[in-house]
Amino acid sequence: MASLNGPIYVPAPNPVVPRYGLFNAATGPLDLPTHARIGGLQYELSTCNLPLGYAVACQDGRGSKTLESSVTAVSGGPVVIYSAIRCTTVGLVNWGPDRVKRFLYEQLVAGEQATVENLFSTSSTGVSPGLAGNPAVVNLGAATGVVEATGLLEDWLYARYGLPGVLHVPMEAAAFYKGAHLVEKESGVWRTDVGTAVSFGNYAGTGPTGQVPVAGSAWIYITGQLAVWRTPDSDLFVPTMGEVINRATNVLTIVMEREYVITFDCYVAAIQVTFDDTSH
């Protein structure tokens, strides 16, 4: 039977629920202060150095202590993530401003974590600190399999850092981690046996100086604790249609922007891992 009318508009049926990733392993997302949206932010830590020890001396002697600076400043630079829609005035005027705003918001929420993960992993588009391209990264060489890689990364970090760190793992390695029984879910966060949070995400998998891995391998990173700040939903802004129309083409390009700052504490190291099996 021939259709008597075209398809009718209905709302998209699937809920916009972002997948597991960087935002789960980090503290936050926290509300980004207004002035930090342009200049970034900075905070101080006393946890980047392990406590030291000294031998107990005899009563007539004195122990010797080595004193080090115990305050570390951590800075984070902002990056803007945005969603966009481009259409003729006829199309968008028929939508109305509320529908346009909802479309842009759902596009932003559905994909912003993946974009942040990728930019953070490559230290691009103003993201600082990041992973690849960060001169502070310590290169631990290569490992055969995720078991060896995880052990070497955790051993390195916890020789100098006393809090649970974060492993940054390209999504292709997630099945290997689970197959090797390296991680368990704890309060919604994948963690190793020693409590390291694991972020499986849209990481580029490149090396400390941008090395592109061969097929079947990638670079995995470990950092101190991670924090994410972003512009709260209440401050997201969409310009009016009259402000963004291209009167020469009668086309509207409307965007919704959100500023982000990503920071991690103290340390970062990387290792190249070959994905062969889950036994090592």
Summary of the structure (lengths in Angstrom):
residues: 280
radius of gyration: 23.6
end to end distance: 61.1
largest distance: 104.7
contacts: 818
relative contact order: 0.24
helix: 25%
strand: 31%
